Amino acid sequence: MADNLTSRKQDYSQWYNDLVLKGGLAEHSDVRGCMVIKPYGFALWENMRDVLDKMFKETGHQNAYFPLFIPKSYLSKEASHVEGFAKECAVVTHYRLKNDPNGGGVIVDPEAKLEEELIVRPTSETIIWSTYKGWIQSYRDLPILVNQWANVVRWEMRTRLFLRTAEFLWQEGHTAHATKEEAIAETVQMLDVYAQFAEEYMALPVIKGVKTANERFAGAEDTYCIEALMQDGKALQAGTSHFLGQNFAKAFDVKFADKNNNIEYVWATSWGVSTRLIGALIMAHSDDEGLVMPPRIAPLQVVIVPIYNKDAEARQKIDDKAAQLVKELRAKGIRVKFDNDDTTRPGWKFAEYELRGVPVRIALGARDLENNVAEVARRDEKTKTSTSLDGLTDYVSNLLEEIQQNMYNKALTFRNESITKVDSWEEFVSTLDGKGGFVAAHWDGTAETEDKIKEMTKATIRCIPLNNEQEAGKCVLTGNPSTQRVLFARAY
């Protein structure tokens, strides 16, 4: 299987595409810019979704659903918001089709033009805040802590599976609060939830920070983010949490009476992660032999592959022992499969499950049973051990946790070794072009300098890290005074 994969060194972009396609995660759709998420890829997304959904509910949030279509006039009510999304919007103009009287198939009925065009949801702030106006009258109605699992459309012309597609799956939280302090606390809390999920479940170390004014979400006062580093030295924004201030409340006239009966505008947040996380997981952990899945969210954590011979009695003993192991592993909450498909050989199965990144593989043959052992292979290090069948389920359970931690430690070491402090423009450019990764450099705080650096190097300010150390210095480009370093990187 690995012989058919492009190596990372040869062509990182093609390596990524090979893993998505040949690993059975997704494929290109007939609809340009869209993708079909295959069952294996969707199982991975479901595992991510289920963990996040539980974390959201533990912090007091509830799920709801809002319309896919947004009246065009809604996007006009918040100027910076519409400016930020105008070029990415898909627009519905008609509501009916008809047969072409000239025999040309189906055509749009020109008589069925909508009075007001509808925008296919690029994000839901406008439709949700229009709805919240009817939900909120008093401080007693606050806070509103709502999350939505949905699809969105952003008309991307240059696409890449999971990382950037015209339609993708995500969750978007939208909360309403009585005070600025509550809204900011919510924004930071959800950033922490994302960071915890990325690190504890995806084994993906992240840096928490704040975006610059140039990079913040359209319509937000502050955008908080988690930034991760991929194996090719490029950064990837893995999640965002936005403090929206009162911008959308004012745009949609959402007010409430406080405890003193004063009328105030509501304070807002929004936050989201998407199927882009699957792309992050692939690029952070996988190797030239295929996918490498963190056990806690892997669609399949353990596969048992029987090694049969022509002895029917021995085969039955293997099947019985495998069935027992499956039962014991499932009792521990482990996702396990016994692959006794006779149409493929064990060697093919080994390669297939390696390609798909299954964390643990157990091989079980007649001689193994006689010796009361099984061969246990771990995907993250590509090692095999002969392990006693006595207590095998406990061994595998502990091994999965060991793999999870090992994957995180490996990614953390790589990330930490890929943060480079520079103090001159020459160092800045040579680091980006050579080592890559995060470049910690002084910046004079102006949008003009930020834009110039991006134009010259294609590097952007990924974030201003939270709790950033104050340090007097000079901007790497202009030499103007600076009080702190920020993190630059080329990014997806």
DRENDO-1510 file (C-alpha; in Angstrom, 1 decimal, always signed):
<recs>
REC; n; res; u; v; w
REC; 1; MET; +0.0; +0.0; +0.0 .
REC; 2; ALA; +2.7; +2.5; +1.0 .
REC; 3; ASP; +4.4; +1.9; -2.4 .
REC; 4; ASN; +1.4; +3.7; -4.0 .
REC; 5; LEU; +1.8; +6.8; -1.7 .
REC; 6; THR; +3.7; +9.9; -2.5 .
REC; 7; SER; +6.3; +10.5; +0.2 .
REC; 8; ARG; +6.2; +13.7; +2.3 .
REC; 9; LYS; +9.7; +14.7; +1.1 .
REC; 10; GLN; +8.8; +14.2; -2.5 .
REC; 11; ASP; +5.5; +16.2; -2.6 .
REC; 12; TYR; +3.8; +17.1; +0.7 .
REC; 13; SER; +0.7; +18.3; -0.9 .
REC; 14; GLN; +0.3; +15.1; -3.0 .
REC; 15; TRP; +1.1; +13.0; +0.0 .
REC; 16; TYR; -1.8; +14.6; +1.9 .
REC; 17; ASN; -4.2; +14.1; -1.0 .
REC; 18; ASP; -3.1; +10.4; -1.3 .
REC; 19; LEU; -3.8; +9.8; +2.3 .
REC; 20; VAL; -7.3; +11.3; +2.2 .
REC; 21; LEU; -8.2; +9.4; -1.0 .
REC; 22; LYS; -6.5; +6.1; -0.4 .
REC; 23; GLY; -7.1; +6.1; +3.3 .
REC; 24; GLY; -10.8; +6.1; +2.6 .
REC; 25; LEU; -11.6; +9.4; +4.3 .
REC; 26; ALA; -13.1; +11.4; +1.4 .
REC; 27; GLU; -13.3; +11.9; -2.3 .
REC; 28; HIS; -14.0; +14.7; -4.7 .
REC; 29; SER; -17.6; +15.3; -5.7 .
REC; 30; ASP; -19.1; +15.9; -9.1 .
REC; 31; VAL; -20.0; +19.3; -7.6 .
REC; 32; ARG; -17.0; +21.5; -8.1 .
REC; 33; GLY; -15.3; +22.4; -4.9 .
REC; 34; CYS; -17.3; +20.0; -2.7 .
REC; 35; MET; -16.4; +16.6; -1.3 .
REC; 36; VAL; -18.0; +13.3; -0.4 .
REC; 37; ILE; -17.0; +12.3; +3.1 .
REC; 38; LYS; -16.8; +8.5; +3.1 .
REC; 39; PRO; -18.0; +6.3; +6.0 .
REC; 40; TYR; -14.5; +6.0; +7.5 .
REC; 41; GLY; -13.9; +9.7; +7.4 .
REC; 42; PHE; -17.4; +10.4; +8.7 .
REC; 43; ALA; -16.9; +8.0; +11.6 .
REC; 44; LEU; -13.8; +10.1; +12.5 .
REC; 45; TRP; -15.9; +13.3; +12.3 .
REC; 46; GLU; -18.6; +11.6; +14.4 .
REC; 47; ASN; -16.1; +10.8; +17.1 .
REC; 48; MET; -14.8; +14.4; +17.1 .
REC; 49; ARG; -18.3; +15.7; +17.1 .
REC; 50; ASP; -19.5; +13.5; +20.0 .
REC; 51; VAL; -16.6; +14.5; +22.3 .
REC; 52; LEU; -17.1; +18.2; +21.5 .
REC; 53; ASP; -20.8; +18.0; +21.9 .
REC; 54; LYS; -20.4; +16.5; +25.4 .
REC; 55; MET; -17.9; +19.2; +26.3 .
REC; 56; PHE; -20.3; +21.9; +25.1 .
REC; 57; LYS; -23.2; +20.5; +27.1 .
REC; 58; GLU; -21.0; +20.2; +30.2 .
REC; 59; THR; -20.4; +23.9; +30.0 .
REC; 60; GLY; -24.1; +24.6; +29.8 .
REC; 61; HIS; -24.8; +24.8; +26.1 .
REC; 62; GLN; -27.7; +23.4; +24.2 .
REC; 63; ASN; -28.1; +22.5; +20.6 .
REC; 64; ALA; -30.5; +24.2; +18.2 .
REC; 65; TYR; -30.9; +24.5; +14.5 .
REC; 66; PHE; -31.4; +27.6; +12.3 .
REC; 67; PRO; -32.3; +28.0; +8.6 .
REC; 68; LEU; -29.8; +27.3; +5.8 .
REC; 69; PHE; -31.0; +30.3; +3.9 .
REC; 70; ILE; -30.4; +33.9; +5.0 .
REC; 71; PRO; -32.2; +36.9; +3.5 .
REC; 72; LYS; -29.7; +39.1; +1.6 .
REC; 73; SER; -30.8; +42.2; +3.6 .
REC; 74; TYR; -29.6; +40.6; +6.9 .
REC; 75; LEU; -26.0; +40.5; +5.7 .
REC; 76; SER; -26.2; +44.2; +5.0 .
REC; 77; LYS; -27.0; +45.2; +8.6 .
REC; 78; GLU; -23.5; +44.7; +9.9 .
REC; 79; ALA; -21.1; +46.4; +7.5 .
REC; 80; SER; -17.8; +44.7; +8.3 .
REC; 81; HIS; -19.6; +41.3; +8.4 .
REC; 82; VAL; -21.0; +41.6; +4.9 .
REC; 83; GLU; -17.7; +42.9; +3.6 .
REC; 84; GLY; -15.9; +39.9; +5.1 .
REC; 85; PHE; -18.1; +37.3; +3.4 .
REC; 86; ALA; -19.5; +39.0; +0.3 .
REC; 87; LYS; -17.0; +37.3; -2.1 .
REC; 88; GLU; -17.7; +33.9; -0.7 .
REC; 89; CYS; -21.5; +33.9; -0.7 .
REC; 90; ALA; -23.7; +31.5; -2.8 .
REC; 91; VAL; -26.9; +33.3; -3.8 .
REC; 92; VAL; -30.3; +31.8; -4.5 .
REC; 93; THR; -32.3; +33.9; -6.9 .
REC; 94; HIS; -35.2; +31.6; -8.1 .
REC; 95; TYR; -37.5; +29.1; -6.5 .
REC; 96; ARG; -38.6; +26.9; -9.4 .
REC; 97; LEU; -37.4; +25.0; -12.4 .
REC; 98; LYS; -39.3; +24.0; -15.6 .
REC; 99; ASN; -38.8; +22.0; -18.7 .
REC; 100; ASP; -37.2; +23.9; -21.6 .
REC; 101; PRO; -39.9; +24.2; -24.3 .
REC; 102; ASN; -37.0; +24.0; -26.8 .
REC; 103; GLY; -36.1; +20.5; -25.5 .
REC; 104; GLY; -33.0; +21.7; -23.7 .
REC; 105; GLY; -33.8; +19.9; -20.4 .
REC; 106; VAL; -34.5; +21.7; -17.2 .
REC; 107; ILE; -34.2; +25.5; -17.0 .
REC; 108; VAL; -34.8; +28.1; -14.3 .
REC; 109; ASP; -38.3; +29.5; -14.6 .
REC; 110; PRO; -37.8; +33.2; -15.2 .
REC; 111; GLU; -41.2; +33.8; -13.7 .
REC; 112; ALA; -40.1; +32.3; -10.3 .
REC; 113; LYS; -37.6; +35.0; -9.3 .
REC; 114; LEU; -37.5; +35.6; -5.5 .
REC; 115; GLU; -38.5; +39.0; -4.2 .
REC; 116; GLU; -35.4; +39.0; -2.1 .
REC; 117; GLU; -32.4; +36.8; -2.8 .
REC; 118; LEU; -31.4; +34.3; -0.2 .
REC; 119; ILE; -27.8; +33.6; +0.8 .
REC; 120; VAL; -26.7; +30.0; +1.5 .
REC; 121; ARG; -25.4; +30.1; +5.0 .
REC; 122; PRO; -21.7; +31.1; +5.2 .
REC; 123; THR; -22.1; +31.6; +8.9 .
REC; 124; SER; -25.2; +32.2; +11.0 .
REC; 125; GLU; -24.7; +35.3; +13.1 .
REC; 126; THR; -27.2; +37.4; +11.2 .
REC; 127; ILE; -30.1; +34.8; +11.1 .
REC; 128; ILE; -29.5; +33.9; +14.7 .
REC; 129; TRP; -29.4; +37.5; +16.0 .
REC; 130; SER; -32.6; +38.2; +14.1 .
REC; 131; THR; -34.1; +35.3; +15.9 .
REC; 132; TYR; -32.7; +36.3; +19.3 .
REC; 133; LYS; -34.6; +39.6; +19.1 .
REC; 134; GLY; -37.8; +37.7; +19.7 .
REC; 135; TRP; -36.2; +35.6; +22.5 .
REC; 136; ILE; -34.7; +38.4; +24.7 .
REC; 137; GLN; -36.6; +41.1; +26.6 .
REC; 138; SER; -35.2; +40.9; +30.1 .
REC; 139; TYR; -32.0; +40.0; +31.9 .
REC; 140; ARG; -34.0; +36.9; +33.0 .
REC; 141; ASP; -33.7; +35.7; +29.4 .
REC; 142; LEU; -30.0; +35.7; +29.6 .
REC; 143; PRO; -27.6; +34.1; +29.0 .
REC; 144; ILE; -28.5; +32.2; +25.9 .
REC; 145; LEU; -26.0; +29.4; +25.3 .
REC; 146; VAL; -26.7; +27.8; +22.0 .
REC; 147; ASN; -24.7; +25.7; +19.6 .
REC; 148; GLN; -25.6; +24.5; +16.1 .
REC; 149; TRP; -24.2; +21.5; +14.2 .
REC; 150; ALA; -24.6; +22.3; +10.5 .
REC; 151; ASN; -23.1; +22.7; +7.0 .
REC; 152; VAL; -22.0; +26.0; +5.6 .
REC; 153; VAL; -21.1; +27.2; +2.1 .
REC; 154; ARG; -18.2; +29.6; +1.3 .
REC; 155; TRP; -17.5; +29.7; -2.4 .
REC; 156; GLU; -13.9; +28.6; -2.6 .
REC; 157; MET; -12.4; +28.3; -6.0 .
REC; 158; ARG; -9.1; +26.8; -5.0 .
REC; 159; THR; -10.0; +23.8; -2.8 .
REC; 160; ARG; -8.3; +21.0; -0.9 .
REC; 161; LEU; -10.2; +18.1; +0.7 .
REC; 162; PHE; -11.1; +18.9; +4.3 .
REC; 163; LEU; -8.8; +22.0; +4.5 .
REC; 164; ARG; -10.8; +24.2; +2.1 .
REC; 165; THR; -14.0; +23.2; +0.4 .
REC; 166; ALA; -17.0; +25.1; -0.9 .
REC; 167; GLU; -19.2; +23.2; +1.6 .
REC; 168; PHE; -18.0; +21.8; +4.9 .
REC; 169; LEU; -19.4; +20.6; +8.2 .
REC; 170; TRP; -18.9; +22.4; +11.4 .
REC; 171; GLN; -20.4; +23.6; +14.7 .
REC; 172; GLU; -21.1; +27.2; +15.5 .
REC; 173; GLY; -21.8; +28.4; +19.0 .
REC; 174; HIS; -23.8; +31.7; +19.4 .
REC; 175; THR; -24.3; +33.1; +22.9 .
REC; 176; ALA; -25.9; +36.2; +24.3 .
REC; 177; HIS; -25.0; +37.9; +27.6 .
REC; 178; ALA; -26.0; +40.7; +29.9 .
REC; 179; THR; -22.5; +42.1; +30.4 .
REC; 180; LYS; -19.2; +42.5; +28.5 .
REC; 181; GLU; -17.3; +40.6; +31.2 .
REC; 182; GLU; -19.6; +37.6; +30.8 .
REC; 183; ALA; -19.2; +37.6; +27.1 .
REC; 184; ILE; -15.4; +37.8; +27.2 .
REC; 185; ALA; -15.4; +35.0; +29.8 .
REC; 186; GLU; -17.5; +32.8; +27.5 .
REC; 187; THR; -15.1; +33.5; +24.6 .
REC; 188; VAL; -12.1; +32.5; +26.6 .
REC; 189; GLN; -13.9; +29.5; +28.0 .
REC; 190; MET; -14.7; +28.1; +24.6 .
REC; 191; LEU; -11.2; +28.7; +23.4 .
REC; 192; ASP; -10.0; +26.6; +26.3 .
REC; 193; VAL; -12.5; +23.9; +25.4 .
REC; 194; TYR; -11.1; +23.8; +21.9 .
REC; 195; ALA; -7.5; +23.6; +23.1 .
REC; 196; GLN; -8.4; +20.8; +25.6 .
REC; 197; PHE; -10.0; +18.8; +22.8 .
REC; 198; ALA; -7.2; +19.3; +20.4 .
REC; 199; GLU; -4.5; +18.3; +22.9 .
REC; 200; GLU; -6.3; +15.6; +24.8 .
REC; 201; TYR; -8.2; +13.9; +22.0 .
REC; 202; MET; -6.4; +14.9; +18.7 .
REC; 203; ALA; -2.9; +14.7; +20.4 .
REC; 204; LEU; -2.3; +18.0; +18.7 .
REC; 205; PRO; -0.5; +20.7; +20.7 .
REC; 206; VAL; -1.8; +24.2; +20.1 .
REC; 207; ILE; -0.9; +27.8; +20.9 .
REC; 208; LYS; -3.8; +29.9; +22.2 .
REC; 209; GLY; -3.7; +33.5; +21.1 .
REC; 210; VAL; -5.5; +36.6; +19.8 .
REC; 211; LYS; -5.7; +37.6; +16.1 .
REC; 212; THR; -4.6; +41.0; +14.9 .
REC; 213; ALA; -7.2; +43.4; +13.6 .
REC; 214; ASN; -6.3; +42.4; +10.0 .
REC; 215; GLU; -7.0; +38.7; +10.8 .
REC; 216; ARG; -10.0; +38.8; +13.1 .
REC; 217; PHE; -13.4; +37.6; +12.2 .
REC; 218; ALA; -15.6; +40.0; +10.2 .
REC; 219; GLY; -17.8; +41.7; +12.7 .
REC; 220; ALA; -15.9; +40.8; +15.8 .
REC; 221; GLU; -14.1; +43.0; +18.3 .
REC; 222; ASP; -11.6; +40.3; +19.2 .
REC; 223; THR; -10.9; +36.8; +17.7 .
REC; 224; TYR; -9.2; +34.2; +19.9 .
REC; 225; CYS; -7.7; +31.2; +18.2 .
REC; 226; ILE; -5.8; +28.0; +18.6 .
REC; 227; GLU; -2.9; +27.6; +16.1 .
REC; 228; ALA; -1.3; +24.2; +15.3 .
REC; 229; LEU; +1.8; +23.3; +13.3 .
REC; 230; MET; +1.9; +20.8; +10.5 .
REC; 231; GLN; +4.8; +18.5; +9.6 .
REC; 232; ASP; +5.8; +20.7; +6.6 .
REC; 233; GLY; +6.3; +23.7; +8.9 .
REC; 234; LYS; +3.1; +25.5; +8.0 .
REC; 235; ALA; +0.6; +26.6; +10.6 .
REC; 236; LEU; -3.1; +25.8; +10.6 .
REC; 237; GLN; -5.8; +27.7; +12.5 .
REC; 238; ALA; -7.6; +24.9; +14.3 .
REC; 239; GLY; -10.4; +26.8; +16.0 .
REC; 240; THR; -11.7; +30.3; +16.7 .
REC; 241; SER; -13.7; +32.0; +19.4 .
REC; 242; HIS; -15.0; +35.5; +18.8 .
REC; 243; PHE; -16.0; +38.3; +21.2 .
REC; 244; LEU; -18.6; +40.1; +19.1 .
REC; 245; GLY; -19.2; +43.0; +21.5 .
REC; 246; GLN; -22.6; +44.6; +20.9 .
REC; 247; ASN; -22.2; +44.8; +17.1 .
REC; 248; PHE; -24.8; +42.2; +16.1 .
REC; 249; ALA; -27.2; +43.3; +18.9 .
REC; 250; LYS; -27.1; +46.8; +17.6 .
REC; 251; ALA; -27.5; +45.7; +14.0 .
REC; 252; PHE; -30.6; +43.7; +14.8 .
REC; 253; ASP; -31.8; +45.9; +17.7 .
REC; 254; VAL; -31.6; +43.2; +20.4 .
REC; 255; LYS; -32.0; +44.9; +23.7 .
REC; 256; PHE; -32.9; +43.8; +27.2 .
REC; 257; ALA; -34.1; +45.4; +30.5 .
REC; 258; ASP; -31.4; +44.9; +33.2 .
REC; 259; LYS; -32.1; +44.5; +36.9 .
REC; 260; ASN; -32.5; +48.3; +37.3 .
REC; 261; ASN; -34.9; +48.3; +34.4 .
REC; 262; ASN; -32.4; +50.1; +32.2 .
REC; 263; ILE; -32.5; +49.2; +28.5 .
REC; 264; GLU; -29.2; +47.8; +27.2 .
REC; 265; TYR; -27.9; +46.1; +24.1 .
REC; 266; VAL; -26.9; +42.4; +24.5 .
REC; 267; TRP; -23.3; +41.3; +24.4 .
REC; 268; ALA; -22.4; +38.4; +22.0 .
REC; 269; THR; -20.0; +35.6; +21.2 .
REC; 270; SER; -19.6; +33.1; +18.4 .
REC; 271; TRP; -17.2; +30.2; +18.1 .
REC; 272; GLY; -16.6; +27.2; +15.8 .
REC; 273; VAL; -14.5; +24.3; +14.6 .
REC; 274; SER; -15.0; +22.4; +11.4 .
REC; 275; THR; -14.1; +19.2; +9.4 .
REC; 276; ARG; -10.8; +21.2; +8.8 .
REC; 277; LEU; -9.7; +19.4; +12.0 .
REC; 278; ILE; -9.5; +16.2; +10.1 .
REC; 279; GLY; -7.0; +17.8; +7.7 .
REC; 280; ALA; -5.0; +19.0; +10.8 .
REC; 281; LEU; -5.0; +15.5; +12.2 .
REC; 282; ILE; -3.7; +14.0; +9.0 .
REC; 283; MET; -0.9; +16.5; +8.5 .
REC; 284; ALA; +0.2; +16.6; +12.1 .
REC; 285; HIS; +0.6; +12.8; +12.7 .
REC; 286; SER; +0.7; +10.7; +9.6 .
REC; 287; ASP; +3.7; +9.2; +7.8 .
REC; 288; ASP; +4.8; +7.8; +4.5 .
REC; 289; GLU; +3.1; +4.5; +5.2 .
REC; 290; GLY; -0.4; +6.1; +5.7 .
REC; 291; LEU; -2.6; +7.7; +8.3 .
REC; 292; VAL; -1.8; +7.6; +12.0 .
REC; 293; MET; -4.8; +8.0; +14.2 .
REC; 294; PRO; -4.9; +9.2; +17.8 .
REC; 295; PRO; -6.7; +6.3; +19.7 .
REC; 296; ARG; -9.2; +8.4; +21.5 .
REC; 297; ILE; -10.9; +9.5; +18.3 .
REC; 298; ALA; -9.8; +6.8; +15.8 .
REC; 299; PRO; -12.8; +5.3; +14.1 .
REC; 300; LEU; -11.3; +1.8; +14.8 .
REC; 301; GLN; -8.9; +1.5; +17.7 .
REC; 302; VAL; -8.0; -2.2; +17.4 .
REC; 303; VAL; -8.2; -4.8; +14.6 .
REC; 304; ILE; -7.8; -8.5; +15.1 .
REC; 305; VAL; -6.4; -10.3; +12.0 .
REC; 306; PRO; -6.6; -14.2; +12.1 .
REC; 307; ILE; -3.8; -16.2; +10.6 .
REC; 308; TYR; -5.5; -19.4; +9.3 .
REC; 309; ASN; -4.1; -22.6; +8.1 .
REC; 310; LYS; -6.0; -25.5; +6.5 .
REC; 311; ASP; -7.0; -27.1; +9.8 .
REC; 312; ALA; -10.7; -26.4; +10.4 .
REC; 313; GLU; -10.5; -27.2; +14.1 .
REC; 314; ALA; -7.6; -24.7; +14.5 .
REC; 315; ARG; -9.6; -22.1; +12.6 .
REC; 316; GLN; -12.5; -22.5; +15.0 .
REC; 317; LYS; -10.3; -22.1; +18.0 .
REC; 318; ILE; -8.9; -18.9; +16.5 .
REC; 319; ASP; -12.4; -17.6; +15.8 .
REC; 320; ASP; -13.6; -18.5; +19.4 .
REC; 321; LYS; -10.6; -16.7; +21.0 .
REC; 322; ALA; -11.1; -13.7; +18.7 .
REC; 323; ALA; -14.8; -13.5; +19.6 .
REC; 324; GLN; -13.8; -13.6; +23.3 .
REC; 325; LEU; -11.3; -10.8; +22.8 .
REC; 326; VAL; -13.8; -8.7; +20.9 .
REC; 327; LYS; -16.3; -9.1; +23.7 .
REC; 328; GLU; -13.7; -8.2; +26.4 .
REC; 329; LEU; -12.4; -5.2; +24.5 .
REC; 330; ARG; -15.8; -3.8; +23.8 .
REC; 331; ALA; -16.7; -4.2; +27.4 .
REC; 332; LYS; -13.9; -1.7; +28.0 .
REC; 333; GLY; -15.4; +0.7; +25.5 .
REC; 334; ILE; -12.7; -0.1; +22.9 .
REC; 335; ARG; -13.7; +0.1; +19.2 .
REC; 336; VAL; -12.6; -3.2; +17.8 .
REC; 337; LYS; -13.0; -5.3; +14.6 .
REC; 338; PHE; -12.4; -9.0; +13.9 .
REC; 339; ASP; -11.5; -9.1; +10.3 .
REC; 340; ASN; -12.1; -12.7; +9.2 .
REC; 341; ASP; -12.7; -11.9; +5.6 .
REC; 342; ASP; -11.5; -14.8; +3.5 .
REC; 343; THR; -11.2; -12.8; +0.3 .
REC; 344; THR; -8.0; -11.1; +1.3 .
REC; 345; ARG; -4.8; -12.4; +2.8 .
REC; 346; PRO; -3.3; -11.3; +6.2 .
REC; 347; GLY; -0.5; -9.4; +4.6 .
REC; 348; TRP; -2.9; -7.3; +2.5 .
REC; 349; LYS; -4.9; -6.6; +5.7 .
REC; 350; PHE; -1.8; -5.6; +7.6 .
REC; 351; ALA; -1.0; -3.0; +4.9 .
REC; 352; GLU; -4.6; -1.8; +4.6 .
REC; 353; TYR; -5.0; -1.2; +8.4 .
REC; 354; GLU; -1.6; +0.5; +8.5 .
REC; 355; LEU; -2.7; +2.8; +5.7 .
REC; 356; ARG; -5.9; +3.6; +7.6 .
REC; 357; GLY; -4.0; +4.4; +10.7 .
REC; 358; VAL; -5.6; +1.8; +13.1 .
REC; 359; PRO; -3.6; +2.3; +16.4 .
REC; 360; VAL; -3.3; -1.4; +17.4 .
REC; 361; ARG; -3.3; -4.6; +15.3 .
REC; 362; ILE; -3.5; -8.0; +16.9 .
REC; 363; ALA; -2.5; -11.0; +14.8 .
REC; 364; LEU; -3.7; -14.4; +16.0 .
REC; 365; GLY; -2.7; -17.8; +14.6 .
REC; 366; ALA; -2.9; -21.5; +15.6 .
REC; 367; ARG; +0.7; -21.5; +16.9 .
REC; 368; ASP; +0.0; -18.3; +18.9 .
REC; 369; LEU; -2.9; -20.1; +20.6 .
REC; 370; GLU; -0.7; -23.0; +21.4 .
REC; 371; ASN; +1.8; -20.6; +23.1 .
REC; 372; ASN; -0.9; -18.5; +24.7 .
REC; 373; VAL; +0.3; -15.4; +23.0 .
REC; 374; ALA; -0.7; -12.9; +20.2 .
REC; 375; GLU; +1.4; -10.5; +18.1 .
REC; 376; VAL; +0.5; -6.9; +19.0 .
REC; 377; ALA; +1.6; -4.2; +16.6 .
REC; 378; ARG; +1.3; -0.4; +17.3 .
REC; 379; ARG; +0.9; +2.0; +14.4 .
REC; 380; ASP; +2.6; +5.0; +15.9 .
REC; 381; GLU; +6.0; +3.4; +16.2 .
REC; 382; LYS; +5.6; +0.5; +13.8 .
REC; 383; THR; +6.7; -2.0; +16.5 .
REC; 384; LYS; +5.5; -5.5; +17.3 .
REC; 385; THR; +5.5; -7.5; +20.5 .
REC; 386; SER; +4.6; -11.1; +21.4 .
REC; 387; THR; +2.1; -10.6; +24.3 .
REC; 388; SER; +0.5; -13.1; +26.6 .
REC; 389; LEU; -3.2; -13.7; +26.0 .
REC; 390; ASP; -3.7; -13.6; +29.7 .
REC; 391; GLY; -4.6; -10.0; +30.5 .
REC; 392; LEU; -4.4; -9.0; +26.8 .
REC; 393; THR; -7.4; -6.7; +27.1 .
REC; 394; ASP; -5.8; -4.7; +29.9 .
REC; 395; TYR; -2.5; -4.6; +28.0 .
REC; 396; VAL; -4.2; -3.2; +24.9 .
REC; 397; SER; -6.3; -0.7; +26.9 .
REC; 398; ASN; -3.1; +0.7; +28.5 .
REC; 399; LEU; -1.3; +0.6; +25.2 .
REC; 400; LEU; -3.9; +2.8; +23.6 .
REC; 401; GLU; -3.3; +5.4; +26.2 .
REC; 402; GLU; +0.4; +5.1; +25.8 .
REC; 403; ILE; +0.1; +5.6; +22.1 .
REC; 404; GLN; -2.2; +8.6; +22.6 .
REC; 405; GLN; +0.4; +10.3; +24.9 .
REC; 406; ASN; +3.3; +9.3; +22.7 .
REC; 407; MET; +1.7; +11.0; +19.7 .
REC; 408; TYR; +1.1; +14.1; +21.7 .
REC; 409; ASN; +4.6; +14.2; +23.0 .
REC; 410; LYS; +6.1; +13.7; +19.5 .
REC; 411; ALA; +4.0; +16.5; +18.1 .
REC; 412; LEU; +4.8; +18.8; +21.0 .
REC; 413; THR; +8.5; +18.2; +20.6 .
REC; 414; PHE; +8.3; +19.0; +16.9 .
REC; 415; ARG; +6.2; +22.1; +17.6 .
REC; 416; ASN; +8.6; +23.4; +20.3 .
REC; 417; GLU; +11.6; +22.8; +18.2 .
REC; 418; SER; +9.9; +24.7; +15.3 .
REC; 419; ILE; +9.5; +28.0; +17.2 .
REC; 420; THR; +12.4; +30.3; +16.3 .
REC; 421; LYS; +13.1; +33.7; +17.8 .
REC; 422; VAL; +14.6; +36.2; +15.2 .
REC; 423; ASP; +15.7; +39.8; +15.5 .
REC; 424; SER; +16.5; +40.8; +12.0 .
REC; 425; TRP; +14.8; +40.8; +8.6 .
REC; 426; GLU; +17.5; +38.5; +7.2 .
REC; 427; GLU; +16.9; +36.0; +9.9 .
REC; 428; PHE; +13.2; +36.3; +9.5 .
REC; 429; VAL; +13.3; +35.5; +5.7 .
REC; 430; SER; +15.9; +32.8; +6.0 .
REC; 431; THR; +14.0; +31.0; +8.8 .
REC; 432; LEU; +10.8; +31.0; +6.8 .
REC; 433; ASP; +12.5; +29.8; +3.7 .
REC; 434; GLY; +14.6; +27.2; +5.5 .
REC; 435; LYS; +13.4; +25.8; +8.8 .
REC; 436; GLY; +9.8; +27.1; +8.5 .
REC; 437; GLY; +7.5; +26.7; +11.6 .
REC; 438; PHE; +6.6; +29.6; +13.9 .
REC; 439; VAL; +8.8; +32.7; +13.8 .
REC; 440; ALA; +8.7; +34.7; +17.0 .
REC; 441; ALA; +9.5; +38.3; +15.9 .
REC; 442; HIS; +8.9; +41.9; +16.9 .
REC; 443; TRP; +6.2; +43.8; +15.0 .
REC; 444; ASP; +5.4; +47.5; +15.2 .
REC; 445; GLY; +1.7; +46.9; +15.6 .
REC; 446; THR; +0.6; +48.5; +12.4 .
REC; 447; ALA; -1.6; +47.0; +9.7 .
REC; 448; GLU; +0.6; +48.5; +7.0 .
REC; 449; THR; +3.7; +46.6; +8.3 .
REC; 450; GLU; +1.6; +43.4; +8.7 .
REC; 451; ASP; +0.4; +43.7; +5.1 .
REC; 452; LYS; +3.8; +44.4; +3.8 .
REC; 453; ILE; +5.4; +41.3; +5.5 .
REC; 454; LYS; +2.6; +39.2; +4.1 .
REC; 455; GLU; +3.1; +40.6; +0.6 .
REC; 456; MET; +6.9; +40.0; +0.7 .
REC; 457; THR; +7.0; +36.6; +2.4 .
REC; 458; LYS; +3.4; +35.1; +2.3 .
REC; 459; ALA; +3.7; +34.8; +6.1 .
REC; 460; THR; +0.9; +36.1; +8.3 .
REC; 461; ILE; +0.7; +36.8; +12.0 .
REC; 462; ARG; -0.9; +33.7; +13.3 .
REC; 463; CYS; -1.6; +35.1; +16.7 .
REC; 464; ILE; -0.4; +37.2; +19.6 .
REC; 465; PRO; -0.1; +34.4; +22.2 .
REC; 466; LEU; -2.1; +34.8; +25.4 .
REC; 467; ASN; -0.1; +35.8; +28.4 .
REC; 468; ASN; +2.6; +36.9; +26.0 .
REC; 469; GLU; +5.8; +38.2; +27.7 .
REC; 470; GLN; +6.4; +41.9; +27.3 .
REC; 471; GLU; +9.8; +42.5; +25.8 .
REC; 472; ALA; +11.2; +45.7; +24.3 .
REC; 473; GLY; +12.5; +45.3; +20.8 .
REC; 474; LYS; +12.4; +46.6; +17.3 .
REC; 475; CYS; +10.1; +45.5; +14.4 .
REC; 476; VAL; +11.9; +43.1; +12.1 .
REC; 477; LEU; +10.8; +45.0; +9.0 .
REC; 478; THR; +10.6; +48.7; +10.0 .
REC; 479; GLY; +12.9; +48.9; +13.0 .
REC; 480; ASN; +10.1; +50.8; +14.9 .
REC; 481; PRO; +9.7; +50.1; +18.6 .
REC; 482; SER; +7.8; +47.0; +19.7 .
REC; 483; THR; +6.7; +45.7; +23.1 .
REC; 484; GLN; +6.3; +42.0; +22.4 .
REC; 485; ARG; +7.0; +39.2; +19.9 .
REC; 486; VAL; +4.2; +37.8; +17.8 .
REC; 487; LEU; +4.1; +34.5; +15.9 .
REC; 488; PHE; +4.4; +34.6; +12.2 .
REC; 489; ALA; +4.1; +31.6; +9.9 .
REC; 490; ARG; +3.1; +30.5; +6.4 .
REC; 491; ALA; -0.2; +28.8; +6.8 .
REC; 492; TYR; -3.0; +26.8; +5.3 .
</recs>
